[in-house]
Amino acid sequence: MSNIKLEDNTQICCPHCLVEYDFNEAKPCYIHCIRGFDETFYVALCYDCRTLMPKGRKVARKRTVHRIGQNIFSHSDKWLSVTNEVAMVMNDHNFPDALLHGHGLTRAAYDAVKRGDYSKLPFSGPGLMISWD
């Protein structure tokens, strides 16, 4: 997982219902894009809210997705089980590490990763960038 040792009872908030649940159960269940923003979010939901995202039920899914989008921007005081595409890239697509560490990049480096203008050595650890334009 990560080099940070989490306590067994570490809690993270579901971005839909805002209820705390066990960090170790946080697994991304869908990718969330918000219209008008150039950002892709990886979202994990608590067990109860995962059942609200079944395929084929567009109305229920649309309400759930709308609420998650609102909560992402309205509850910066909570540790939500949401990360973004750049944090996933910088943490070798390891969701728990991306949640724990984020991306840690300057704006120029962040923009370079978003554009795909970067290089990483295959043996470099997560977060080590070699170059970008």
Rosetta blueprint (number, residue, H / E / L):
1 M L
2 S L
3 N L
4 I L
5 K L
6 L L
7 E L
8 D L
9 N L
10 T L
11 Q E
12 I E
13 C E
14 C L
15 P L
16 H L
17 C L
18 L L
19 V L
20 E E
21 Y E
22 D E
23 F H
24 N H
25 E H
26 A L
27 K L
28 P E
29 C E
30 Y E
31 I E
32 H E
33 C E
34 I L
35 R L
36 G L
37 F L
38 D L
39 E L
40 T E
41 F E
42 Y E
43 V E
44 A E
45 L L
46 C L
47 Y H
48 D H
49 C H
50 R H
51 T L
52 L L
53 M L
54 P L
55 K L
56 G L
57 R L
58 K H
59 V H
60 A H
61 R H
62 K H
63 R H
64 T H
65 V H
66 H H
67 R H
68 I H
69 G H
70 Q H
71 N H
72 I H
73 F H
74 S H
75 H L
76 S L
77 D L
78 K L
79 W L
80 L E
81 S L
82 V E
83 T E
84 N E
85 E H
86 V H
87 A H
88 M H
89 V H
90 M H
91 N L
92 D L
93 H L
94 N L
95 F H
96 P H
97 D H
98 A H
99 L H
100 L H
101 H H
102 G L
103 H L
104 G L
105 L L
106 T L
107 R H
108 A H
109 A H
110 Y H
111 D H
112 A H
113 V H
114 K H
115 R H
116 G L
117 D L
118 Y E
119 S E
120 K L
121 L L
122 P L
123 F L
124 S L
125 G L
126 P L
127 G L
128 L L
129 M L
130 I L
131 S E
132 W E
133 D L
